[in-house]
Amino acid sequence: MRTLLPVALLLSLAACSTPAHWQKAGASSQMAAADVTDCRNGAAHVGFMFYPWGVPPDWFYRRSNWVYWSDIQDSQRVAAEKDVTAFCMRNKGYELVSIPKTQV
């Protein structure tokens, strides 16, 4: 039951999320896609710079802890990349707009 509850919680939260896209006045969808790709590539560099793959600290010697360490690094890297991508897109003049459910 303890392992089922977090999974059910995550699935319910994912179902409630609203899809969104980046929009800017005068920008075509191709321009927006190119800008998103550019920002994501830059964000990936920043994410790996601050959260690199590597050997965990000394207190993580057991093998099971290495997997845990890798999960921590990956989740922090993904969160940092998302934030840097949003920062980059907003600096380019884009706004994150949610898509109405009827268009999905």
N, C-alpha and C positions, 0 to 999 in steps of 0.2 A: 504494500500500500504506500510505503514511503517513497518508492521510486515512481509510482504511477501518478501521484499527486503533482509533482513538478512538471511532468510531461503534459498532463492535462491542463495545467495552468498556462504553460507556454503556448499550447495549441489554441486555447481560448483567447489569449492575448493576440496571437497572430491573426486570428479570424476577425478581430475588431480593428486591426490597423487599416488606415485609409491609404490607398495608393496615391502617389504624388509624382510630379515631374518638375523640372526646372524650366522657368519661363522668363523671357525678357522681351520687352517691346522691340520690334524690328528684327528679332532673331528667328531664323528658320529652324526647323527641327534638326536639320543637318548641322547647322552651326552650334546648336545646343548640345547635340551628341558629341561633336568634336571637342567642345569646351569641357564637357563632363569627362571625357576620356583623358584630356590633358590634365585636369585637376586630379583625377584618380591616380594617374601615373605619378604625379608629384607627391600626392598623399602617400602612396606606397613607399616612396623613398623615405619620406619623413617617418612613417610607421616603422620601417626596418631600422632606421637610424636610432630611434628611441627604444624600441622593443625588438632587439635582434634575437635570432635563434642562437642558442648556445648552451653551454654547460650551466646547470643550475648551481646555486650556492652550496657550500659544504654540507649544510643540514638537509639537503635533498638527495642524499646518496642512494637510498633504496630505489629500485627500478619503478615501483608504483608511483613514487613521488615525482619521478622524471616526467611521467605522463601528465601529472597534475601541474607541474611547472610549465610544460609546453602549452597546456590549456590556458593557463593564466596569461602567458606571453601572447598567445594568439588572440584571446579576447581583448586584451589591452591594445594590441596592434590594430584590430578591426575597429574598435571604438575611436582610436586616434585617427585612423584613416578616414572614417566617416566625418569626424569633426573638421579635419583639415580640408576635405573635399567640399563640405558645406561652406567653410570660410572662403575658399578659393572661388567658388561659384558666386557667392554674394559680393566678393570684390570685383568680379567681372560684370556685376549688375543684374544677376539673375535672382529670381525669387522662387522659393519652393511652393508650388501650388498643388493643392489636393485635387484629385480627379473625382468628380461625382460618381456615385455607385452606378448610375444608369449608363455611363459610358464604358464601364469595365466589362 
